[in-house]
Amino acid sequence: MKNIFFFLLLILFSCEDSINQDQNPSLTFISSEGTYGNGDGSISVFSNNEKIQTLDNIGDIVQSILVEDDNLFVIVNNSHLIKRYKITENGLTLPGIEISTNNSSPREMIILNNKLYFTNWNSKDVKVLDLFNYSVTESIPLSGLPEDIVTDGNNIWVSIPQLELYDQNSGSSVVKISATDNNIIESYEVGRGPEHMLIDGDNLWISRTFYNSDWSATYGSSVINLNTKEIQIMNYGVGLVCGGNLVKLNNEIYRTVNGGVAPIDSELNLNTVAKIGNFQNLYSASANDKSLFLGTSDYISPDTVYVHDEIGNQVDIMIVNIALPGDYATWSQD
């Protein structure tokens, strides 16, 4: 009888251990850009889709956020700052630290080999932040205003949509930079207005937006095969209501279009019949392994992020600060 009792206890404890392993604490961070010139950018922190913390008034235009280990890095564009906060299961530990980028107008970032690479409009370069001493150690000059930045682990890719400020997105190149010596290896002509990028296997996907003389928008996509260097380019036409985000969901690539995200095939055609979401005020999209986030804004507090599962069903709503939910990051405790 004792043996049976201990056997049952062993099964119970094993089940509890399994449940605890599957339920490691996880957090979702959503940044809101804020209104220009007012320093009211913010970050909302969610645990199991319940808001547990808000960081208010952290600067002028929160451009992008990135999780690396137990750190959250934040780029504040018009305050020309990079901020770093420590992450615990209870949220972000304050006050954090901040690094000035010397009026560079920082935009997007990646981390590779203990270095944070970030794009900058005012200085027209990619700067390198050493994560051991938190100092900017290098600048990689570019012939235009860089936007997005991604890495394949060996090289860094940067999109250049504009040559000068307000130039109607006449830039048309994506440059490849060696992570070994930070030199530009190649430049690829991918069509006007390359913005957001996503690497999936051997393909580098690129969303594009550019403007005609009357500032009417034309939207498109491009893809580079990283092995063959073949480039495909597709323009979707003028006036299509479409944003610039690319996401991977359920092993497919999606692009924002008409208030939602639609699958994009190998020929760059958008399958709008399979579009997820239909929001008049869609501002941003992001995805992880389990969830799709569609951020909306009407400039009236609060703003709303709609959460969908991996097959497109809406499963939750997250309420964030005004204005413009622009970037997303997730963290889980090991």
C-alpha positions as CSV (number, residue, x, y, z in Angstrom):
1,M,0.0,0.0,0.0
2,K,2.9,2.4,0.9
3,N,4.5,1.7,-2.5
4,I,1.2,2.6,-4.3
5,F,1.0,5.8,-2.2
6,F,4.6,6.9,-3.0
7,F,4.0,6.0,-6.7
8,L,1.0,8.3,-6.8
9,L,2.9,11.1,-5.2
10,L,5.7,10.7,-7.7
11,I,3.2,11.0,-10.6
12,L,1.6,14.1,-9.0
13,F,5.0,15.9,-8.5
14,S,6.0,14.9,-12.0
15,C,2.8,16.5,-13.4
16,E,3.3,19.6,-11.3
17,D,6.9,19.9,-12.6
18,S,5.7,19.5,-16.2
19,I,3.0,22.2,-15.7
20,N,5.5,24.6,-14.2
21,Q,7.9,24.0,-17.1
22,D,5.2,24.8,-19.5
23,Q,4.2,27.9,-17.6
24,N,7.4,29.8,-17.3
25,P,6.7,33.5,-16.7
26,S,6.4,35.4,-19.9
27,L,5.9,39.1,-20.7
28,T,4.8,41.1,-23.7
29,F,6.1,44.6,-24.2
30,I,4.3,47.1,-26.4
31,S,5.7,50.5,-27.2
32,S,3.6,53.5,-28.0
33,E,5.4,56.2,-30.0
34,G,3.6,59.1,-28.4
35,T,2.9,62.5,-29.9
36,Y,5.7,64.4,-31.6
37,G,7.5,67.0,-29.4
38,N,5.7,66.1,-26.2
39,G,8.0,63.4,-24.8
40,D,5.0,61.1,-24.0
41,G,6.2,57.9,-25.5
42,S,5.5,54.9,-23.3
43,I,5.8,51.2,-22.8
44,S,3.0,48.9,-21.7
45,V,4.0,45.5,-20.0
46,F,1.6,42.6,-20.1
47,S,1.7,39.2,-18.3
48,N,-0.7,36.7,-19.8
49,N,-2.3,39.6,-21.7
50,E,-3.0,41.4,-18.4
51,K,-1.3,44.8,-18.1
52,I,1.0,44.8,-15.1
53,Q,3.1,48.0,-15.7
54,T,3.2,51.1,-17.7
55,L,6.3,53.4,-18.2
56,D,5.0,56.8,-19.1
57,N,6.7,59.9,-20.6
58,I,10.0,58.1,-21.4
59,G,10.8,60.3,-24.3
60,D,9.9,61.9,-27.7
61,I,8.9,59.1,-30.1
62,V,9.6,55.6,-28.9
63,Q,10.7,54.2,-32.2
64,S,11.6,50.5,-31.5
65,I,12.2,48.0,-28.7
66,L,14.2,44.8,-28.5
67,V,14.6,42.0,-25.9
68,E,18.0,40.4,-25.4
69,D,18.4,38.0,-22.5
70,D,16.9,39.8,-19.5
71,N,17.2,43.3,-21.0
72,L,14.8,45.5,-22.8
73,F,16.5,48.0,-25.2
74,V,14.4,51.0,-26.3
75,I,15.2,53.5,-29.0
76,V,13.7,57.0,-28.5
77,N,14.0,58.7,-31.8
78,N,13.5,62.4,-31.3
79,S,15.2,62.3,-27.9
80,H,18.2,60.7,-29.5
81,L,18.5,58.1,-26.8
82,I,18.9,54.3,-26.3
83,K,17.5,53.1,-23.0
84,R,18.1,49.7,-21.3
85,Y,15.8,48.2,-18.6
86,K,16.4,45.0,-16.7
87,I,13.5,42.5,-17.0
88,T,12.1,40.4,-14.2
89,E,8.9,38.3,-14.1
90,N,7.3,41.4,-12.4
91,G,8.1,43.8,-15.2
92,L,10.8,46.3,-15.8
93,T,13.3,47.4,-13.1
94,L,13.6,51.2,-12.9
95,P,15.3,53.6,-13.5
96,G,17.4,51.7,-16.1
97,I,20.2,53.4,-18.0
98,E,20.3,55.6,-21.0
99,I,22.9,56.3,-23.7
100,S,22.9,59.5,-25.8
101,T,23.3,59.0,-29.6
102,N,24.4,62.6,-30.1
103,N,21.5,63.9,-32.1
104,S,21.7,61.0,-34.6
105,S,17.9,60.3,-34.9
106,P,18.1,56.6,-34.2
107,R,15.5,54.2,-35.8
108,E,15.8,50.4,-35.7
109,M,18.3,48.0,-34.0
110,I,19.6,44.4,-33.9
111,I,22.1,42.7,-31.5
112,L,24.9,40.6,-32.8
113,N,28.1,39.4,-31.0
114,N,27.5,41.6,-27.9
115,K,27.1,44.7,-30.0
116,L,24.0,46.7,-30.7
117,Y,23.8,48.0,-34.3
118,F,21.3,50.8,-34.9
119,T,20.3,52.9,-37.9
120,N,20.3,56.7,-37.8
121,W,18.7,59.4,-40.1
122,N,20.5,62.6,-39.0
123,S,24.0,61.0,-39.2
124,K,23.1,58.7,-42.1
125,D,24.9,55.7,-40.7
126,V,24.7,52.5,-38.7
127,K,26.3,53.0,-35.3
128,V,27.7,50.3,-33.1
129,L,27.1,50.2,-29.4
130,D,29.4,48.0,-27.3
131,L,27.3,46.2,-24.8
132,F,30.2,45.7,-22.4
133,N,30.8,49.4,-21.7
134,Y,27.7,50.9,-23.3
135,S,29.7,53.3,-25.5
136,V,29.3,53.9,-29.3
137,T,32.5,52.5,-30.8
138,E,32.0,52.8,-34.5
139,S,30.0,54.4,-37.3
140,I,29.3,52.8,-40.7
141,P,28.4,55.6,-43.2
142,L,25.7,55.1,-45.7
143,S,24.5,57.0,-48.8
144,G,21.0,57.8,-47.6
145,L,18.7,57.6,-44.6
146,P,18.7,54.0,-43.3
147,E,15.5,52.5,-41.9
148,D,15.3,48.8,-41.0
149,I,18.1,46.5,-40.0
150,V,18.2,42.7,-39.8
151,T,20.9,40.0,-39.5
152,D,21.4,36.4,-40.7
153,G,24.0,35.8,-38.0
154,N,27.0,36.5,-40.3
155,N,25.9,39.6,-42.1
156,I,23.8,42.7,-41.5
157,W,21.2,44.0,-43.9
158,V,20.0,47.6,-44.0
159,S,17.2,49.2,-46.0
160,I,17.6,52.7,-47.4
161,P,14.2,54.2,-48.4
162,Q,15.3,57.8,-48.6
163,L,18.3,59.7,-49.9
164,E,17.4,62.9,-48.1
165,L,14.7,64.0,-45.7
166,Y,11.2,64.3,-47.4
167,D,12.5,63.0,-50.7
168,Q,9.4,60.9,-51.4
169,N,11.2,57.6,-50.8
170,S,13.4,57.7,-53.8
171,G,16.0,55.4,-52.2
172,S,15.9,51.9,-53.7
173,S,18.8,49.9,-52.1
174,V,19.4,47.3,-49.4
175,V,23.0,47.0,-48.3
176,K,24.8,44.0,-47.0
177,I,27.4,44.7,-44.2
178,S,30.0,42.2,-42.9
179,A,29.6,41.6,-39.2
180,T,33.3,40.7,-39.1
181,D,34.8,44.0,-40.1
182,N,31.6,46.2,-40.5
183,N,32.4,47.0,-44.1
184,I,29.7,47.2,-46.8
185,I,29.9,44.1,-49.0
186,E,27.2,44.6,-51.6
187,S,24.3,46.8,-52.5
188,Y,21.1,45.5,-54.0
189,E,18.6,47.5,-56.0
190,V,15.2,46.3,-54.8
191,G,12.8,49.1,-56.0
192,R,11.9,52.4,-54.5
193,G,11.1,52.8,-50.8
194,P,12.4,49.7,-49.1
195,E,11.4,49.7,-45.4
196,H,10.6,46.7,-43.2
197,M,12.6,43.5,-43.8
198,L,12.3,39.9,-42.7
199,I,14.7,37.0,-43.2
200,D,13.1,33.6,-43.6
201,G,15.4,30.7,-44.6
202,D,17.2,31.7,-47.8
203,N,14.9,34.7,-48.5
204,L,15.1,38.3,-47.5
205,W,11.6,39.8,-47.7
206,I,11.2,43.6,-48.1
207,S,8.1,45.8,-47.9
208,R,8.2,49.1,-49.8
209,T,6.4,52.4,-49.9
210,F,7.1,55.4,-52.1
211,Y,5.3,58.5,-53.2
212,N,4.5,60.3,-56.5
213,S,4.9,64.0,-57.1
214,D,1.4,64.6,-55.6
215,W,2.4,62.5,-52.5
216,S,0.0,59.7,-53.5
217,A,1.5,56.4,-52.2
218,T,2.5,53.4,-54.1
219,Y,3.1,50.2,-52.3
220,G,5.2,47.1,-53.2
221,S,7.2,44.2,-52.0
222,S,10.6,42.7,-53.0
223,V,12.5,39.5,-52.1
224,I,16.2,38.7,-52.4
225,N,17.3,35.0,-52.6
226,L,20.3,35.1,-50.4
227,N,21.9,32.1,-52.2
228,T,21.4,33.1,-55.8
229,K,21.1,36.8,-55.3
230,E,18.1,36.8,-57.5
231,I,15.7,39.8,-56.9
232,Q,12.0,39.9,-57.5
233,I,10.1,43.2,-57.4
234,M,6.3,43.8,-57.3
235,N,4.4,47.1,-57.2
236,Y,0.7,46.8,-56.1
237,G,-0.4,50.2,-57.4
238,V,-1.4,53.7,-56.2
239,G,-3.8,54.3,-53.4
240,L,-3.9,50.8,-51.8
241,V,-4.4,51.2,-48.1
242,C,-1.4,49.3,-46.9
243,G,1.3,49.6,-44.2
244,G,4.8,48.4,-44.2
245,N,5.1,45.5,-41.7
246,L,6.1,42.0,-42.5
247,V,5.4,39.1,-40.1
248,K,5.8,35.3,-40.1
249,L,2.8,33.5,-38.8
250,N,2.0,29.7,-39.0
251,N,5.0,29.3,-41.4
252,E,3.7,31.9,-43.8
253,I,4.9,35.4,-44.6
254,Y,2.3,38.1,-44.2
255,R,2.3,41.8,-45.3
256,T,0.0,44.5,-43.9
257,V,-2.7,45.5,-46.4
258,N,-6.1,47.1,-46.2
259,G,-6.3,47.2,-42.4
260,G,-4.9,43.7,-41.8
261,V,-2.2,41.3,-42.8
262,A,-2.4,39.0,-45.9
263,P,-0.2,36.1,-47.0
264,I,2.4,36.9,-49.6
265,D,3.5,34.1,-52.0
266,S,6.8,33.3,-53.6
267,E,5.8,35.5,-56.6
268,L,5.0,38.4,-54.2
269,N,1.2,38.2,-54.8
270,L,-1.0,39.2,-51.8
271,N,-3.8,36.7,-51.0
272,T,-6.3,39.3,-49.7
273,V,-9.0,36.6,-49.4
274,A,-7.0,35.1,-46.5
275,K,-6.4,38.5,-44.9
276,I,-6.5,38.6,-41.0
277,G,-8.0,41.8,-39.5
278,N,-10.0,44.6,-41.0
279,F,-9.3,47.8,-39.1
280,Q,-9.7,51.3,-40.5
281,N,-7.0,52.7,-38.2
282,L,-4.4,49.9,-38.3
283,Y,-1.0,51.3,-37.5
284,S,1.3,48.3,-36.9
285,A,1.6,44.5,-37.0
286,S,3.9,42.0,-35.3
287,A,3.9,38.3,-34.6
288,N,5.7,35.6,-32.5
289,D,5.4,31.9,-32.6
290,K,1.9,31.9,-31.1
291,S,0.3,35.3,-31.6
292,L,-0.3,38.1,-34.1
293,F,-0.6,41.6,-32.8
294,L,-2.5,44.3,-34.7
295,G,-2.1,47.8,-33.3
296,T,-4.7,50.4,-33.9
297,S,-4.8,54.1,-33.1
298,D,-7.3,57.0,-33.3
299,Y,-5.1,59.4,-31.3
300,I,-7.7,59.3,-28.5
301,S,-6.5,57.6,-25.4
302,P,-6.4,54.6,-24.9
303,D,-5.2,52.8,-28.1
304,T,-6.0,49.2,-28.7
305,V,-4.0,46.1,-29.8
306,Y,-5.9,43.1,-31.1
307,V,-4.4,39.7,-30.4
308,H,-4.9,36.8,-32.8
309,D,-3.8,33.2,-32.6
310,E,-1.6,31.5,-35.1
311,I,-4.5,30.6,-37.4
312,G,-6.0,34.1,-37.3
313,N,-8.7,34.0,-34.7
314,Q,-9.0,37.0,-32.4
315,V,-8.4,35.9,-28.9
316,D,-7.7,39.0,-26.8
317,I,-7.5,42.8,-26.7
318,M,-4.7,44.8,-25.1
319,I,-5.2,48.4,-24.0
320,V,-2.1,50.6,-24.4
321,N,-1.3,54.3,-24.0
322,I,-1.9,56.9,-26.6
323,A,-0.6,57.2,-29.3
324,L,0.5,54.8,-32.0
325,P,1.4,51.4,-30.8
326,G,4.5,50.8,-33.0
327,D,6.7,48.0,-31.8
328,Y,6.4,44.7,-29.8
329,A,8.7,42.3,-28.0
330,T,8.3,39.2,-25.8
331,W,10.3,37.7,-23.0
332,S,10.1,34.4,-21.2
333,Q,12.0,33.3,-18.1
334,D,14.4,30.3,-18.8
